[in-house]
Amino acid sequence: MRALVKAKPEPGLWMEERPVPVIGPDEVLIRVRKTGICGTDVHIWNWDDWAAKTVPVPLVTGHEFAGEIVEVGRDVEDLAVGQRCSGEGHLIGHHSRQVRAGRFHLDPETRGIGVNVAGAFADYLRLPAFNVVPLPDSIDDEIGAILDPLGNAVHTALSFDLVGEDVLVTGAGPIGIMAAAVARHVGARHVVITDVNPARLALAAEVADVVPVNVASEDLHQVMDRLKIVQGFDVGMEMSGAPAGFDQMVGAMVMGGRIAMLGIPPGRSPVDWSRIVFKALTIKGVYGREIFETWYKMIAMLENGLNIRRVITHRFPVARFAEGFAAMREGSSGKVVLDWG
């Protein structure tokens, strides 16, 4: 089969021929139809310090996918050949206190497909049946391929009650834009999204009914005055990983506000903890998706009118994967989808 492989410890990915995976009794074999390129995949392409410490070489990469089941293990009872699906890319263990309590997304033994074990940038993917998420007919393969990052957005957005609240999203990358769209869908009053990239702010305005703010040229507090946000934002979603973005968010929050953090700051970052304490802010770190509640919620929202298709800005046949990665690395794209047809 074709596979995109991190074949060497240096920048790039390479298309190689690899054997089709052999599944075990509790696994399925999935014929991959479409995949999404993630920021994590860009880190692996760039071979930065995180990737060099995390990713074994060689490795088939990729973890955002949709496809069709073509083989089921002998112990798999609730899935069938021909079934369309996506899947949870976090492979959990069975021994931790968190897993035994049913809090699968908090398992410290978690491994990621395409990061620690062979992934979805291939014609075929082997996946535990437990991780398979069947797709309804209303969700096509293109949207199915970006459910993983949409899940990050949904997990972040639904961390706190948003009904009637004023929400600040820092970072207009694809996940930040989708989180802003989710906030509006579930009933937030105002959703303001900030960035310094005009193209991504324009994309945010196309995808959802949000207020984009370029903090390089606009004053956030003037925007708040215009929207009659008097005391500050009730809920913040920090999606940028930029220390300056987090600092600005803290300053714009209401007393007793709540912040969900998905963005990962680079290394150690200075934080003015006194402002956080004196404002009595609640901060929640978000990692991945709640398994499987997030999947149920986002599929229900998609079936009930949530529309995030415009966040997909580039589509390429997999033979042109390098162009897809170039679009992501330039920072001008939304989601990029590769077609494995």
DATA-V550165 format. One record per residue. N is the residue number from 1. RES is the residue in three letters. SS is DSSP state (helix for helix, strand for strand, loop for the rest). PHI is phi in whole degrees, 0 to 359 (999 if undefined). NEAR is the number of other C-alpha atoms within 10 Angstrom. Layout:
n = (N | N)
res = (RES | RES)
ss = (SS | SS)
phi = (PHI | PHI)
near = (NEAR | NEAR)
This chain:
n = (1 | 2 | 3 | 4 | 5 | 6 | 7 | 8 | 9 | 10 | 11 | 12 | 13 | 14 | 15 | 16 | 17 | 18 | 19 | 20 | 21 | 22 | 23 | 24 | 25 | 26 | 27 | 28 | 29 | 30 | 31 | 32 | 33 | 34 | 35 | 36 | 37 | 38 | 39 | 40 | 41 | 42 | 43 | 44 | 45 | 46 | 47 | 48 | 49 | 50 | 51 | 52 | 53 | 54 | 55 | 56 | 57 | 58 | 59 | 60 | 61 | 62 | 63 | 64 | 65 | 66 | 67 | 68 | 69 | 70 | 71 | 72 | 73 | 74 | 75 | 76 | 77 | 78 | 79 | 80 | 81 | 82 | 83 | 84 | 85 | 86 | 87 | 88 | 89 | 90 | 91 | 92 | 93 | 94 | 95 | 96 | 97 | 98 | 99 | 100 | 101 | 102 | 103 | 104 | 105 | 106 | 107 | 108 | 109 | 110 | 111 | 112 | 113 | 114 | 115 | 116 | 117 | 118 | 119 | 120 | 121 | 122 | 123 | 124 | 125 | 126 | 127 | 128 | 129 | 130 | 131 | 132 | 133 | 134 | 135 | 136 | 137 | 138 | 139 | 140 | 141 | 142 | 143 | 144 | 145 | 146 | 147 | 148 | 149 | 150 | 151 | 152 | 153 | 154 | 155 | 156 | 157 | 158 | 159 | 160 | 161 | 162 | 163 | 164 | 165 | 166 | 167 | 168 | 169 | 170 | 171 | 172 | 173 | 174 | 175 | 176 | 177 | 178 | 179 | 180 | 181 | 182 | 183 | 184 | 185 | 186 | 187 | 188 | 189 | 190 | 191 | 192 | 193 | 194 | 195 | 196 | 197 | 198 | 199 | 200 | 201 | 202 | 203 | 204 | 205 | 206 | 207 | 208 | 209 | 210 | 211 | 212 | 213 | 214 | 215 | 216 | 217 | 218 | 219 | 220 | 221 | 222 | 223 | 224 | 225 | 226 | 227 | 228 | 229 | 230 | 231 | 232 | 233 | 234 | 235 | 236 | 237 | 238 | 239 | 240 | 241 | 242 | 243 | 244 | 245 | 246 | 247 | 248 | 249 | 250 | 251 | 252 | 253 | 254 | 255 | 256 | 257 | 258 | 259 | 260 | 261 | 262 | 263 | 264 | 265 | 266 | 267 | 268 | 269 | 270 | 271 | 272 | 273 | 274 | 275 | 276 | 277 | 278 | 279 | 280 | 281 | 282 | 283 | 284 | 285 | 286 | 287 | 288 | 289 | 290 | 291 | 292 | 293 | 294 | 295 | 296 | 297 | 298 | 299 | 300 | 301 | 302 | 303 | 304 | 305 | 306 | 307 | 308 | 309 | 310 | 311 | 312 | 313 | 314 | 315 | 316 | 317 | 318 | 319 | 320 | 321 | 322 | 323 | 324 | 325 | 326 | 327 | 328 | 329 | 330 | 331 | 332 | 333 | 334 | 335 | 336 | 337 | 338 | 339 | 340 | 341)
res = (MET | ARG | ALA | LEU | VAL | LYS | ALA | LYS | PRO | GLU | PRO | GLY | LEU | TRP | MET | GLU | GLU | ARG | PRO | VAL | PRO | VAL | ILE | GLY | PRO | ASP | GLU | VAL | LEU | ILE | ARG | VAL | ARG | LYS | THR | GLY | ILE | CYS | GLY | THR | ASP | VAL | HIS | ILE | TRP | ASN | TRP | ASP | ASP | TRP | ALA | ALA | LYS | THR | VAL | PRO | VAL | PRO | LEU | VAL | THR | GLY | HIS | GLU | PHE | ALA | GLY | GLU | ILE | VAL | GLU | VAL | GLY | ARG | ASP | VAL | GLU | ASP | LEU | ALA | VAL | GLY | GLN | ARG | CYS | SER | GLY | GLU | GLY | HIS | LEU | ILE | GLY | HIS | HIS | SER | ARG | GLN | VAL | ARG | ALA | GLY | ARG | PHE | HIS | LEU | ASP | PRO | GLU | THR | ARG | GLY | ILE | GLY | VAL | ASN | VAL | ALA | GLY | ALA | PHE | ALA | ASP | TYR | LEU | ARG | LEU | PRO | ALA | PHE | ASN | VAL | VAL | PRO | LEU | PRO | ASP | SER | ILE | ASP | ASP | GLU | ILE | GLY | ALA | ILE | LEU | ASP | PRO | LEU | GLY | ASN | ALA | VAL | HIS | THR | ALA | LEU | SER | PHE | ASP | LEU | VAL | GLY | GLU | ASP | VAL | LEU | VAL | THR | GLY | ALA | GLY | PRO | ILE | GLY | ILE | MET | ALA | ALA | ALA | VAL | ALA | ARG | HIS | VAL | GLY | ALA | ARG | HIS | VAL | VAL | ILE | THR | ASP | VAL | ASN | PRO | ALA | ARG | LEU | ALA | LEU | ALA | ALA | GLU | VAL | ALA | ASP | VAL | VAL | PRO | VAL | ASN | VAL | ALA | SER | GLU | ASP | LEU | HIS | GLN | VAL | MET | ASP | ARG | LEU | LYS | ILE | VAL | GLN | GLY | PHE | ASP | VAL | GLY | MET | GLU | MET | SER | GLY | ALA | PRO | ALA | GLY | PHE | ASP | GLN | MET | VAL | GLY | ALA | MET | VAL | MET | GLY | GLY | ARG | ILE | ALA | MET | LEU | GLY | ILE | PRO | PRO | GLY | ARG | SER | PRO | VAL | ASP | TRP | SER | ARG | ILE | VAL | PHE | LYS | ALA | LEU | THR | ILE | LYS | GLY | VAL | TYR | GLY | ARG | GLU | ILE | PHE | GLU | THR | TRP | TYR | LYS | MET | ILE | ALA | MET | LEU | GLU | ASN | GLY | LEU | ASN | ILE | ARG | ARG | VAL | ILE | THR | HIS | ARG | PHE | PRO | VAL | ALA | ARG | PHE | ALA | GLU | GLY | PHE | ALA | ALA | MET | ARG | GLU | GLY | SER | SER | GLY | LYS | VAL | VAL | LEU | ASP | TRP | GLY)
ss = (loop | strand | strand | strand | strand | strand | loop | loop | loop | loop | loop | loop | loop | strand | strand | strand | strand | loop | loop | loop | loop | loop | loop | loop | loop | loop | strand | strand | strand | strand | strand | strand | strand | strand | strand | strand | strand | loop | helix | helix | helix | helix | helix | helix | helix | helix | loop | loop | helix | helix | helix | helix | helix | helix | loop | loop | loop | loop | strand | strand | loop | loop | loop | strand | strand | strand | strand | strand | strand | strand | strand | strand | loop | loop | loop | loop | loop | loop | loop | loop | loop | loop | loop | strand | strand | strand | strand | loop | loop | strand | strand | loop | loop | loop | loop | loop | helix | helix | helix | helix | loop | loop | loop | helix | helix | helix | loop | loop | loop | loop | strand | strand | strand | loop | loop | loop | strand | loop | loop | loop | loop | strand | loop | strand | strand | strand | strand | strand | helix | helix | helix | strand | strand | strand | loop | loop | loop | loop | loop | loop | helix | helix | helix | helix | loop | loop | helix | helix | helix | helix | helix | helix | helix | helix | helix | helix | helix | loop | loop | loop | loop | loop | loop | loop | loop | strand | strand | strand | strand | strand | loop | loop | loop | helix | helix | helix | helix | helix | helix | helix | helix | helix | helix | helix | helix | loop | loop | loop | loop | strand | strand | strand | strand | strand | strand | loop | loop | helix | helix | helix | helix | helix | helix | helix | helix | helix | helix | loop | loop | loop | strand | strand | strand | strand | loop | loop | loop | loop | loop | helix | helix | helix | helix | helix | helix | helix | loop | loop | loop | loop | loop | loop | strand | strand | strand | strand | strand | strand | loop | loop | loop | loop | helix | helix | helix | helix | helix | helix | helix | helix | helix | helix | strand | strand | strand | strand | strand | strand | strand | strand | strand | loop | loop | loop | loop | loop | loop | loop | loop | loop | loop | loop | helix | helix | helix | helix | helix | helix | loop | loop | loop | strand | strand | strand | strand | loop | loop | loop | loop | loop | loop | loop | helix | helix | helix | helix | helix | helix | helix | helix | helix | helix | helix | loop | loop | loop | loop | loop | helix | helix | helix | strand | strand | strand | strand | strand | strand | helix | helix | helix | helix | helix | helix | helix | helix | helix | helix | helix | helix | helix | loop | loop | loop | loop | strand | strand | strand | strand | strand | loop | loop)
phi = (999 | 282 | 207 | 270 | 239 | 278 | 271 | 222 | 282 | 201 | 302 | 119 | 228 | 229 | 280 | 227 | 270 | 230 | 294 | 296 | 299 | 261 | 270 | 266 | 295 | 248 | 238 | 232 | 251 | 247 | 277 | 286 | 255 | 219 | 226 | 255 | 268 | 253 | 303 | 298 | 297 | 293 | 301 | 292 | 302 | 292 | 56 | 280 | 301 | 299 | 298 | 298 | 273 | 249 | 262 | 286 | 245 | 275 | 208 | 287 | 263 | 92 | 215 | 257 | 203 | 218 | 190 | 223 | 289 | 243 | 202 | 237 | 291 | 294 | 264 | 273 | 247 | 252 | 230 | 220 | 301 | 95 | 283 | 281 | 200 | 241 | 188 | 284 | 276 | 266 | 267 | 261 | 272 | 230 | 245 | 288 | 302 | 297 | 295 | 295 | 267 | 86 | 263 | 299 | 289 | 256 | 292 | 290 | 268 | 304 | 238 | 251 | 292 | 78 | 237 | 248 | 228 | 306 | 248 | 259 | 281 | 196 | 295 | 225 | 232 | 268 | 216 | 302 | 303 | 303 | 272 | 285 | 242 | 299 | 256 | 290 | 298 | 287 | 247 | 281 | 296 | 297 | 289 | 302 | 287 | 244 | 292 | 301 | 291 | 300 | 298 | 299 | 295 | 294 | 302 | 293 | 296 | 270 | 295 | 224 | 297 | 248 | 297 | 74 | 265 | 264 | 239 | 246 | 246 | 257 | 109 | 261 | 289 | 305 | 288 | 298 | 297 | 294 | 296 | 297 | 296 | 297 | 302 | 293 | 297 | 268 | 115 | 295 | 285 | 241 | 236 | 253 | 238 | 244 | 190 | 242 | 257 | 301 | 296 | 286 | 294 | 296 | 296 | 302 | 292 | 286 | 282 | 213 | 278 | 231 | 254 | 278 | 227 | 273 | 287 | 284 | 228 | 239 | 267 | 300 | 290 | 292 | 296 | 299 | 299 | 297 | 273 | 63 | 271 | 277 | 267 | 135 | 282 | 282 | 228 | 241 | 235 | 267 | 244 | 270 | 74 | 267 | 306 | 294 | 294 | 295 | 297 | 295 | 298 | 303 | 293 | 261 | 277 | 288 | 302 | 81 | 291 | 233 | 235 | 253 | 247 | 252 | 297 | 250 | 294 | 284 | 62 | 276 | 235 | 290 | 227 | 275 | 293 | 297 | 294 | 294 | 293 | 290 | 271 | 55 | 279 | 257 | 238 | 239 | 280 | 240 | 227 | 66 | 237 | 288 | 266 | 241 | 299 | 300 | 297 | 298 | 294 | 288 | 294 | 298 | 293 | 298 | 286 | 250 | 112 | 295 | 236 | 241 | 298 | 293 | 291 | 277 | 252 | 224 | 226 | 223 | 295 | 298 | 299 | 256 | 302 | 298 | 293 | 297 | 292 | 297 | 298 | 293 | 291 | 287 | 78 | 256 | 261 | 268 | 282 | 245 | 245 | 255 | 259 | 259 | 299)
near = (11 | 18 | 26 | 24 | 25 | 24 | 18 | 14 | 18 | 13 | 14 | 17 | 25 | 15 | 17 | 15 | 12 | 15 | 10 | 15 | 15 | 12 | 17 | 17 | 12 | 15 | 21 | 29 | 24 | 30 | 24 | 26 | 23 | 29 | 28 | 29 | 24 | 22 | 17 | 16 | 21 | 19 | 16 | 26 | 22 | 17 | 20 | 14 | 10 | 11 | 18 | 15 | 9 | 11 | 18 | 18 | 13 | 12 | 21 | 29 | 28 | 27 | 29 | 27 | 33 | 29 | 30 | 22 | 24 | 16 | 18 | 24 | 17 | 12 | 11 | 16 | 10 | 8 | 19 | 14 | 13 | 13 | 14 | 26 | 24 | 27 | 25 | 25 | 25 | 22 | 19 | 20 | 15 | 12 | 11 | 15 | 13 | 15 | 17 | 12 | 8 | 11 | 14 | 22 | 19 | 18 | 20 | 14 | 13 | 16 | 15 | 17 | 23 | 26 | 22 | 18 | 15 | 23 | 25 | 29 | 28 | 29 | 19 | 25 | 25 | 22 | 25 | 20 | 21 | 16 | 18 | 19 | 18 | 17 | 20 | 13 | 8 | 10 | 16 | 14 | 23 | 21 | 24 | 27 | 28 | 27 | 25 | 25 | 24 | 26 | 27 | 22 | 29 | 27 | 25 | 31 | 29 | 16 | 17 | 15 | 15 | 20 | 13 | 13 | 17 | 23 | 27 | 25 | 30 | 29 | 25 | 29 | 24 | 26 | 27 | 29 | 32 | 28 | 30 | 32 | 25 | 26 | 30 | 23 | 18 | 16 | 15 | 20 | 14 | 22 | 24 | 21 | 28 | 29 | 21 | 15 | 17 | 16 | 14 | 24 | 22 | 14 | 22 | 27 | 16 | 14 | 18 | 23 | 16 | 22 | 18 | 22 | 22 | 17 | 16 | 12 | 8 | 12 | 11 | 18 | 14 | 11 | 15 | 18 | 12 | 10 | 13 | 11 | 17 | 11 | 12 | 21 | 27 | 24 | 28 | 29 | 29 | 27 | 28 | 23 | 16 | 16 | 18 | 15 | 20 | 24 | 15 | 13 | 22 | 24 | 14 | 20 | 23 | 20 | 16 | 16 | 19 | 22 | 28 | 22 | 22 | 22 | 22 | 15 | 16 | 9 | 5 | 7 | 9 | 8 | 13 | 9 | 10 | 9 | 13 | 19 | 11 | 10 | 16 | 14 | 19 | 13 | 14 | 15 | 13 | 21 | 15 | 20 | 24 | 20 | 19 | 15 | 11 | 22 | 22 | 13 | 15 | 19 | 19 | 12 | 16 | 15 | 13 | 10 | 9 | 18 | 17 | 20 | 13 | 15 | 23 | 19 | 15 | 16 | 18 | 16 | 14 | 22 | 13 | 12 | 21 | 15 | 16 | 22 | 20 | 13 | 17 | 20 | 15 | 8 | 12 | 16 | 21 | 23 | 24 | 23 | 26 | 23 | 19 | 19 | 10)
